[in-house]
Amino acid sequence: MTPLAALLLAPLAGMLLLAATGHRRLGAPLNILVSALTLWAAWALAVQVQREGAFLAGHGYFYIDAFNVWLLLLTAFVGLTTALFSWSYMQHERDHRQIGPTRMRLYHASYQAFVFAMLLAQSTDNLGILWVAMEAATLATVLLVSLYGTPESVEAAWKYFILCGVGIAQALFGSVLVFFAAERVIPNPEDALSWHLLYQHAGQLEPVVLTLAFVFALVGYGTKVGLVPLHNWLPDAHSQGPTPLSAVLSGLLLHVALYAVIRVKMLVDGSLQTPLAGHLLMGFGLVSFLVAALFLHRQKDIKRMYSYSSIEHMGLMTFAFGVGGPLATFAGLLHMTAHSLTKSALFASVGQAIRIAGTQAMAHIRGLIRTQPKVGWALLLGTAAIAGFPPFGVFTGEFLILMATMKTWPRLTGTLLVGLAVAFAGLFRNVQPMVYGAVPEGQHPIRVSVWPVYLHLALVLWLGLSIPPVLAQWFDQATRLISGGSLP
């Protein structure tokens, strides 16, 4: 069995197995085992790409290159660490929130279905399969958001389903337009949605049709990225779903949707030979970044606050890829990696803080560094990392984005600096009392395991100090590809 086949079959088989056994005590360890097998397969696939370069597989339906192989590895890694965190967290939820066997089985099966859909979206070469995988991820997320069955969670799930359903329909129409533009250039209709063939013939594709396709893809997949004004589902989904969902939703799914937008942008850039697609990304990204930074100051729910932080950073990444060029693209890739690791760690810390305080209301979460120092320090360091404190990797990514903006769009540099300052103030005005405030009555320490959080933060610190040579090589190759280079 090839590493790619193992990567996709492991979560798929795990989904089916956990659909039958996920309610038992064995369900959580089995979820972890499947996630570990997925990570092993992703590592083997990364080694294969490192040795052999980009390749097609599965009769041309899958294409692995430097751009998506690191995302596959990152998805598998975060999937494993979140599964480890969810073991104790979901056991606590089962004991205290009366989640029955059916819902536990649904959680574990949907978790693996969610991971499978993301891996499929990242590895496929076919834009039609990419759309199907994103829709499958949407359906799996809907089930997870409504897991508790409360009126609020059902409302959040319904809101997520409607908004993202409308968005994914726009993305489908964008894929249809890509097919329409390709059928005159690529003789075999079965290959008309093959991304690598479309990229090779991008200069021959009809520019007007490709422009319309990109607009629909940006609106469609941008809904799942959380770009303003398409972001309304995201805070509700975070606040009402289980915390492990927030970790993978913010740390992984948003990046997969952005990955889909970038793949389509690469086709449009090759067809138009103009920066129109980049300007659209810059506009949506900058508005999302600024609006989310302002909304950080108005939040009272801890999970909603960090969900707006995710919107802020996704806007910044979108802006970076819109600026384009080697420096901004490299910065966007680095920032995507650092954000994924940091935000998944942060939501794990948030989950433990909620367990300690018994509420998501920030006004009642106080003195964590006294009640539970490991959780308090994890929340403080995670917030410092996501706020862009040096020497964490998020700071390096933001610094490079600023340098790229100063080089190509100097008038926007001040706007970015103001937005970063506003976001920094919004985070720490809420986090400081939660960490250092007076301990309220009834807040007691609990048994927690936060080593996955510190592992993520250590990796983010490493990225800020020195990017590993292999990862830097992948980033360089992906940067050349996204910036208009030829396929290897």
C-alpha positions in Angstrom: 0.0 0.0 0.0 1.3 3.4 -0.9 1.7 6.2 1.7 -1.0 8.2 -0.1 -3.5 5.3 0.0 -2.7 4.7 3.6 -3.2 8.4 4.4 -6.7 8.4 3.0 -7.8 4.9 4.0 -6.8 5.2 7.6 -9.3 7.9 8.6 -12.0 6.4 6.3 -11.7 3.0 7.9 -11.5 4.7 11.3 -14.7 6.5 10.6 -16.6 3.3 9.8 -15.1 1.5 12.8 -15.8 4.3 15.2 -19.4 4.6 13.9 -19.9 1.1 15.5 -17.6 1.3 18.5 -17.1 5.0 19.2 -19.5 5.0 22.2 -17.4 2.5 24.2 -14.4 3.3 26.4 -12.3 1.9 23.6 -13.5 4.7 21.3 -11.1 7.4 22.4 -8.0 5.2 22.2 -9.1 3.9 18.8 -9.6 7.5 17.6 -6.0 8.3 18.7 -4.6 5.1 17.1 -6.3 5.9 13.8 -4.9 9.5 14.0 -1.4 8.1 14.7 -1.6 5.9 11.7 -2.7 8.8 9.6 0.3 10.9 10.8 2.7 8.0 10.0 1.3 7.8 6.5 1.6 11.6 6.0 5.2 11.4 7.2 6.0 8.6 4.7 4.3 10.6 2.0 6.4 13.7 2.8 9.6 11.6 2.7 8.5 10.3 -0.7 8.0 13.8 -2.1 11.3 14.9 -0.6 13.1 12.1 -2.5 11.1 11.9 -5.7 9.5 15.3 -6.1 5.9 16.0 -7.2 3.9 13.2 -8.6 0.4 12.1 -9.9 -1.3 9.1 -8.4 -4.7 7.3 -8.5 -5.1 7.5 -12.3 -4.5 11.2 -12.2 -7.1 12.0 -9.5 -4.4 12.9 -6.9 -1.5 15.3 -7.2 1.1 15.8 -4.5 3.6 18.6 -4.6 5.5 20.9 -2.2 2.4 23.1 -1.7 0.1 20.4 -0.3 2.4 17.8 1.2 3.3 20.0 4.2 -0.4 20.8 4.6 -1.2 17.1 4.7 1.5 16.5 7.3 0.3 19.5 9.4 -3.3 18.2 9.2 -2.4 14.8 10.3 -0.2 16.1 13.2 -2.9 18.5 14.5 -5.5 15.8 14.1 -3.4 13.5 16.3 -2.7 16.0 19.1 -6.3 17.1 19.1 -7.5 13.5 19.4 -5.2 13.2 22.4 -6.7 16.3 24.0 -10.2 15.2 23.2 -9.8 11.9 25.1 -10.0 13.4 28.6 -12.2 16.4 27.4 -14.9 14.3 25.9 -14.9 11.9 28.8 -15.5 14.9 31.1 -18.3 16.1 28.8 -19.9 12.6 28.8 -19.8 12.5 32.6 -21.0 16.1 33.3 -23.1 17.1 30.2 -24.8 13.8 29.8 -23.6 13.0 26.3 -25.1 9.6 25.6 -23.5 6.7 23.7 -25.1 7.7 20.4 -23.6 11.2 20.5 -20.2 9.8 21.6 -20.3 7.5 18.6 -21.3 10.4 16.4 -18.4 12.5 17.7 -15.7 10.0 17.1 -17.0 8.9 13.7 -17.5 12.5 12.6 -14.1 13.5 13.8 -12.4 11.0 11.4 -14.8 11.9 8.6 -13.8 15.5 9.1 -10.1 14.6 8.9 -10.6 12.4 5.8 -12.5 15.1 4.0 -9.7 17.6 4.6 -7.0 15.2 3.5 -9.0 14.4 0.4 -9.4 18.1 -0.4 -5.7 18.8 0.0 -4.5 15.8 -2.0 -6.8 15.7 -5.0 -5.9 17.0 -8.4 -9.5 17.3 -9.5 -11.3 20.5 -8.8 -14.6 18.6 -8.7 -13.4 16.2 -6.1 -12.0 19.2 -4.2 -15.5 20.7 -4.1 -17.0 17.3 -2.9 -14.5 17.0 -0.2 -15.2 20.6 1.1 -18.9 19.8 1.1 -18.2 16.5 3.1 -16.2 18.5 5.6 -19.1 20.9 5.9 -21.5 18.1 6.7 -19.2 16.5 9.2 -18.8 19.9 10.9 -22.5 20.4 11.1 -22.9 17.2 13.0 -20.1 18.2 15.4 -21.4 21.7 16.1 -24.9 20.3 17.0 -23.4 17.5 19.2 -24.8 18.8 22.5 -28.3 19.0 21.1 -29.1 22.3 22.9 -31.2 24.9 21.2 -28.2 27.1 20.9 -26.0 24.4 19.3 -28.7 23.4 16.9 -29.2 27.0 15.9 -25.4 27.4 15.4 -25.3 24.2 13.3 -28.2 25.3 11.2 -26.7 28.7 10.6 -23.4 27.1 9.7 -25.2 24.7 7.3 -27.1 27.5 5.5 -24.3 30.0 5.1 -21.7 27.5 4.1 -24.2 25.6 2.0 -24.9 28.8 0.0 -21.2 29.5 -0.1 -20.3 26.0 -1.4 -23.0 26.3 -4.0 -21.1 29.4 -5.3 -17.9 27.4 -5.3 -19.7 24.7 -7.4 -20.7 27.3 -10.0 -17.1 28.5 -10.1 -15.9 24.9 -10.8 -18.5 24.7 -13.6 -17.1 27.9 -15.1 -13.6 26.5 -14.9 -14.8 23.4 -16.8 -16.5 25.6 -19.4 -13.2 27.4 -19.9 -11.2 24.2 -20.1 -13.3 22.1 -22.4 -12.1 24.1 -25.5 -8.4 23.7 -24.5 -8.3 20.2 -23.0 -9.7 17.7 -25.4 -10.6 14.9 -22.9 -13.6 16.1 -20.9 -12.5 13.8 -18.0 -9.4 15.9 -17.6 -11.1 19.3 -17.8 -11.0 19.7 -14.0 -7.5 18.3 -13.6 -5.6 21.1 -11.8 -2.1 20.3 -13.0 -3.3 20.2 -16.7 -5.3 23.5 -16.2 -2.2 25.1 -14.7 0.0 23.9 -17.7 -2.6 25.4 -20.2 -3.6 28.4 -18.1 -2.4 30.9 -20.7 -4.9 29.4 -23.2 -7.9 29.6 -21.0 -10.6 32.2 -21.6 -9.7 35.1 -19.2 -13.2 36.5 -18.8 -14.6 33.1 -17.8 -11.7 32.4 -15.5 -12.3 35.8 -13.8 -16.0 34.9 -13.2 -14.9 31.5 -11.9 -12.5 33.0 -9.4 -15.1 35.4 -8.1 -17.5 32.6 -7.4 -14.7 30.4 -5.9 -13.6 33.3 -3.7 -17.1 33.9 -2.4 -17.8 30.2 -2.0 -14.6 29.0 -0.4 -14.1 32.4 1.2 -17.3 31.6 3.3 -15.4 28.7 4.8 -12.3 30.8 5.2 -14.3 33.1 7.4 -13.8 36.3 5.3 -15.9 39.3 6.2 -18.8 39.7 5.5 -19.2 35.9 5.1 -17.9 35.1 8.6 -21.1 35.1 10.7 -21.2 31.3 11.1 -17.7 31.0 12.6 -18.2 32.6 16.1 -21.4 30.6 16.7 -19.9 27.3 15.6 -16.9 27.8 17.9 -19.0 28.8 20.9 -21.5 26.0 20.7 -19.5 23.0 19.4 -17.1 20.9 21.5 -13.8 22.5 22.1 -11.8 19.9 20.1 -13.9 20.9 17.1 -12.8 24.5 17.6 -9.1 23.3 17.6 -9.4 21.5 14.2 -11.9 24.0 12.7 -9.7 27.0 13.4 -6.4 25.3 13.0 -7.1 23.2 9.9 -10.4 23.7 8.0 -10.0 27.4 7.5 -6.6 26.8 5.9 -8.0 24.1 3.6 -10.5 26.5 2.3 -7.8 29.1 1.7 -5.7 26.4 0.0 -8.6 25.9 -2.5 -8.8 29.6 -3.2 -5.1 29.8 -3.9 -5.2 26.9 -6.3 -7.9 28.6 -8.3 -6.0 32.0 -8.1 -3.0 30.3 -9.6 -5.0 29.4 -12.7 -6.5 32.9 -13.0 -3.0 34.5 -12.7 -1.7 32.3 -15.5 -4.7 33.2 -17.7 -5.1 36.9 -17.1 -1.4 37.9 -16.5 -2.8 40.7 -14.4 -3.0 41.2 -10.6 -6.8 41.3 -10.5 -7.2 38.1 -8.4 -4.6 39.3 -6.0 -6.3 42.7 -5.6 -9.6 40.9 -4.7 -7.8 38.8 -2.1 -6.1 41.9 -0.7 -9.4 43.7 -0.4 -11.3 40.8 1.3 -8.3 40.0 3.5 -7.7 43.6 4.7 -11.4 44.2 5.5 -11.6 40.8 7.4 -8.4 41.6 9.3 -9.6 45.0 10.5 -13.2 44.1 11.3 -12.1 41.1 13.3 -9.5 43.1 15.2 -12.2 45.6 16.3 -14.7 42.8 17.2 -12.1 41.3 19.6 -12.9 44.1 22.0 -16.6 43.3 22.2 -16.6 39.7 23.1 -17.7 38.2 26.4 -17.4 34.5 25.5 -13.8 33.1 25.5 -14.4 30.9 22.5 -16.0 33.6 20.4 -13.1 35.9 21.2 -10.5 33.4 19.8 -12.8 32.7 16.8 -12.5 36.4 15.9 -8.8 36.1 16.3 -8.9 33.3 13.7 -10.9 35.6 11.3 -8.2 38.2 11.9 -5.4 35.9 11.0 -7.1 34.3 8.0 -7.7 37.9 6.7 -4.0 38.6 7.1 -3.0 35.4 5.3 -5.5 36.2 2.5 -4.0 39.6 2.2 -0.4 38.2 2.0 -1.3 35.8 -0.8 -3.1 38.7 -2.5 0.0 40.9 -2.4 1.9 38.0 -4.1 5.5 37.9 -4.9 8.1 35.6 -3.3 8.4 37.4 0.0 4.6 37.8 0.7 3.9 34.2 -0.5 6.6 32.7 1.7 5.3 34.8 4.6 1.7 33.6 4.0 2.9 29.9 4.1 4.9 30.4 7.2 2.0 32.3 8.9 -0.4 29.6 7.9 1.7 26.9 9.6 2.4 28.9 12.7 -1.3 29.9 13.1 -2.5 26.3 12.7 -0.2 25.1 15.5 -0.8 28.0 17.8 -4.6 28.3 17.4 -5.1 24.5 17.9 -3.0 24.7 21.1 -4.9 27.8 22.3 -8.3 26.1 22.0 -7.0 23.1 23.9 -6.0 25.6 26.7 -9.4 27.3 26.4 -11.1 24.0 26.8 -9.2 23.3 30.1 -10.0 26.8 31.3 -13.7 26.3 30.7 -13.6 23.0 32.6 -11.9 24.7 35.6 -14.3 27.7 35.7 -17.4 25.8 34.6 -18.3 28.5 32.1 -17.3 30.1 28.8 -18.0 33.6 30.1 -14.7 35.5 30.4 -16.0 37.5 33.4 -16.1 34.4 35.5 -12.7 32.9 34.4 -10.2 34.5 36.7 -6.8 33.7 38.3 -6.0 30.7 36.2 -2.3 31.0 37.0 -3.1 30.5 40.6 -5.8 27.9 40.3 -4.0 25.8 37.6 -0.6 27.2 36.7 -0.1 24.8 33.8 -3.3 26.0 32.1 -2.7 29.6 33.0 0.7 29.7 31.5 -0.5 27.8 28.4 -3.2 30.3 27.8 -0.9 33.2 28.4 1.9 31.9 26.2 -0.5 30.8 23.5 -2.1 34.3 23.5 1.3 35.9 23.3 2.2 33.7 20.4 -1.0 34.4 18.4 -0.7 38.1 19.2 2.6 38.2 17.4 5.1 38.4 20.3 8.7 37.6 19.2 10.3 35.2 18.8 7.3 33.0 18.0 6.6 32.0 14.4 3.5 34.2 14.1 5.7 37.2 14.7 8.1 36.2 12.0 5.2 35.6 9.5 3.6 39.0 10.4 7.0 40.8 10.1 7.6 39.3 6.7 4.1 40.3 5.6 4.8 43.9 6.7 8.1 43.9 4.8 6.4 42.7 1.7 3.7 45.3 2.1 6.3 48.1 2.6 8.0 47.0 -0.7 4.9 46.8 -2.9 2.0 48.7 -1.1 3.8 51.1 1.3 0.6 53.1 1.9 -1.1 50.1 3.5 1.7 49.4 6.0 0.3 51.9 8.6 -3.1 50.3 8.3 -1.6 46.8 9.0 0.3 48.2 12.0 -2.9 49.8 13.4 -4.8 46.6 12.9 -2.1 44.5 14.7 -2.1 47.0 17.6 -5.9 46.9 17.9 -5.9 43.1 17.8 -3.1 42.9 20.4 -5.0 45.2 22.8 -8.3 43.3 22.3 -6.7 40.0 23.2 -4.7 41.1 26.3 -7.4 43.3 27.8 -9.4 40.1 28.2 -6.7 37.6 28.8 -4.9 39.5 31.6 -7.7 39.2 34.2 -8.4 35.6 33.2 -4.8 34.7 34.0 -3.9 37.1 36.8 -7.2 38.1 38.3 -8.5 37.2 41.7 -9.7 33.6 41.9 -13.5 33.4 42.2 -15.3 31.1 44.6 -15.9 27.6 43.2 -13.0 27.6 40.8 -10.9 24.6 41.7 -8.0 22.8 40.0 -8.6 19.7 38.0 -6.5 17.0 36.5 -5.3 18.1 33.1 -2.8 17.1 30.5 -1.4 20.1 28.6 1.7 18.6 27.1 0.2 18.7 23.5 -0.3 22.4 24.0 3.4 23.0 25.0 4.5 20.8 22.2 2.7 23.0 19.7 4.0 26.2 21.3 7.6 24.8 21.2 7.2 24.1 17.5 5.9 27.6 16.9 8.9 29.0 18.9 11.2 26.9 16.7 9.6 28.3 13.6 10.3 31.8 14.9 13.9 31.1 15.7 15.0 28.8 12.8 12.9 27.2 10.1 14.0 23.6 9.6 15.8 23.2 6.3 13.4 20.6 4.9 10.4 22.9 5.7 12.2 25.9 4.2 12.8 23.9 1.0 9.1 23.0 0.8 8.2 26.7 1.4 10.6 27.8 -1.3 9.2 25.3 -3.8 5.6 26.2 -3.0 6.5 29.9 -3.2 7.9 29.5 -6.7 4.9 27.5 -7.8 2.3 29.9 -6.3 4.2 32.9 -7.7 3.9 31.7 -11.2 6.7 29.1 -11.6 6.3 26.0 -13.8 5.3 22.6 -12.5 8.2 20.3 -11.5 
